[in-house]
């Protein structure tokens, strides 16, 4: 990382564009690394790229925090119900094609199954917690570069998210998270957990086991709901 990364006062905020995609994927892959020994480095990065594109697809505002040296310090992907995505959906779909091709190969089928199973659980939890019925916004993705944690970047991204929701008259929003993240952050922010499923419950509902055909999800999954306070 460059020398300016830890200088929070020099952070510049701007919308994420196509030219920033690789930096977002790198940060995602660093934050939630795949099992490289199991899937290989190329597949690991492809999985991370797929997740970023999946969250980007419905995003109506992708906001990036950049250090003085151009390093990506953090990012939020936000969706406001009924608004058009920030980036063209067809173009995002085209960017996902390499993953779709890889998912049919033997090395990618398990990764694909795990990702799709996870997304299925997320939809179940949304229904269980009535997330879309009681909110008008969603925080699709929230990452802070480990090199700037503790320097206020996450808090500034959070405030800007709130301001964006407030500008669109969004009274409440929700987000997905899991036990691989610091869920206490959302408790500290005063959000309410409206749905929760343990990893063992997920595996049981999918009809698999740790050594069965359905790829297990080793993290507990949550949906948090918060009021817009800006």
N, C-alpha and C positions, 0 to 999 in steps of 0.2 A: 504494500500500500504506500501511497505517496505521503509526503510530509504534511500535506494539508488535511489529511483525512480526519484527524482528531480535533481540528479547529471548528467547533460547532458554529461559531459566529460567522464563519465564512461560507456556510451552507447556502446553496442556491436551490430554490424550489421551482420546478417547471414540469409541464406535462411530459409523460413518457411517449416517445415516438418509436418508429420501427428501428431507428438507428441505435436505440438503447436496449433492444431485445436481448442481445448476447450478454450484456452486463446484468440484466435482471435474472437471466438463466444462471449465470455464474454465481450470483448471490444466493439464489434459491438452492442450487446444488451444494453450495458451501454450508448453508443453514440446515438443510435437511438432506444430507448425503445418502445415496443409495448404497447397498452392499456391493461395492465394486468387485470384491473377490467372487461374488456369486453371479453378477450380471455383466461385469466388464465395464471399463471406463466409458466406452462409447455409448453403451446402452444406458448407463447411469445418467449421462448428460442428456440423452434423448428423452428419458423419463422426466427429468427436471424441466426440459423444454416443453414437453407435452402438458405438464401441470401448469406452467406459467401461461401457455396459450389457452388452456381450458378456463383459467380464471380471467384471462384477458378478454375472452370472447364476448361476455355480456357487459363488460366494464364500461361505464359511461364517463368515468374520469380516472385516469391513471396518473398519479402524481409522484414525481421522483424528487429526492433530496440528493444534491450533488455537492461534493467537497470542492475546494478551490482547485485541486489538481484534476478534477473531472471524475473522480471515483464516485461510484454510486453508494451513497451513505444510507439510503433507505427508500422504501416505496410503499404506496398504498394503491390498491385497485378498489374502486368504489362503484357500486351500481345503484342508480336511482330508478325505481320502477316506472316503466312507461317511456323512458328517455332512450334515444338512439345510442348505440355503442360508440365509444370514442374512435376506435379503429374499425375499418371495414370488415364486416363479418366474413365475407367471401375471401378476403385476403388472409384473415386469421385461419380460416379453414384450409387454405392452400398451404400455409406454413405448417399445419398439422399433418400433412400427407406423409412425410417421411416416417412419422410415428405409426400411422395407420398401416403402412407397408411393413414396418418392423414387427408390428404386433401379430402378424400372421406367421412369422418365422418361429422356430422352436425356442430360440433364446428370448423372444419377446412375448410369448403367449402368457407366461406366468405373470410377468410385470403388467401386461395389459389386463389380465383377469383381476389382479390386485387393485389396480387403479379404478377399474369399472365397478368392482365390488364396493370400494370406498365411496365412490360417487353415489351409488345406490343407497348406501347407508345414510349419507348426507340428506338425500331426498326424503327418506323415511323419517329422519329426525326433524326436518323442516315441517312435515305434516304433523308429527307428534307434538311439536312445540307451537304449531300454528304461526310459524315465523312470518310467512308471506301475508297472512291475514291481519296481523297486528303491527306490521311495519311497512315502510315504503322504501327502505334502503337496505343495502347489504355491503359490508366490508368484505370484499372477495379475497384480498391478499394484503398482508401487513408484514413487512420484513424490515429489520434494522440491521445494518452492517455491524458485525461483532466489534469491529475496530472503533466504533463511535458510540457504543452503548455506554450509558452513564453520562453522556455529554448533552442530553436534552433533545437529540434528533427525533427519537421516538415520540416524545411529548409534543414537539412542534408538528410532526406529521399527523398526530392524533387531533390536535386543535384544528389544523387545516381541513382534515376530514370532516370534523364537526361543522366548521364554517361552510363547507361545500354543501353538506346536507341541509343546513339551515337556509342557505340561499335558494334551495329548491323546495322549501317548506316541508321537508321530511321530518316528522315528529319523532320517529324511532327507527332504529336499524338493528340488524342482527349480523352475526358472524359465526362461522364454523371454526373450531379449533380442536386440538387433541392433547393428550398427556405428553406428547413429545415437545410441546410448547410450554411457555410459562403462563399457565392459565390464571395464576394469581394476579397477573397484571390486569386482567379484566375484572376480577373481584375488586381489586383496588380502585378501578375506575367506576365502580358502582353498578356494573352490568349484572343482570340476572341470568342464571343458567336455566333455560327453559326446556332443555332436552339433553339427555345423557345416555350413552350406551357403552358398556364395558367391552373390552376386546373379546372376552370369552362369550358374551352375549351375541356379539356380531358374528363370530365364527359359528355358533350354534344356529342362529337364524339363517345363515347362508348354507347350512347343511354340511359343513365341513369341519375339519379338525386341524390341529397343528401339522399333521402329516398327511392330510387328505387332499382332494383335488381342488377344493376351494382355497385360494391363497388367504391365509389368516391376516388379520389386521392386529398388530401387536399393541396398538394404542387405544386408550379409551377416547371416545369422541363426544364432543359437547356442542351445543348451540347456546350462545349468549345473546341476550337482547338488551339494548341500551336506549335511553332517551337522548335526543339531540339537545345539547346544552348550550351551544354557541348562541 
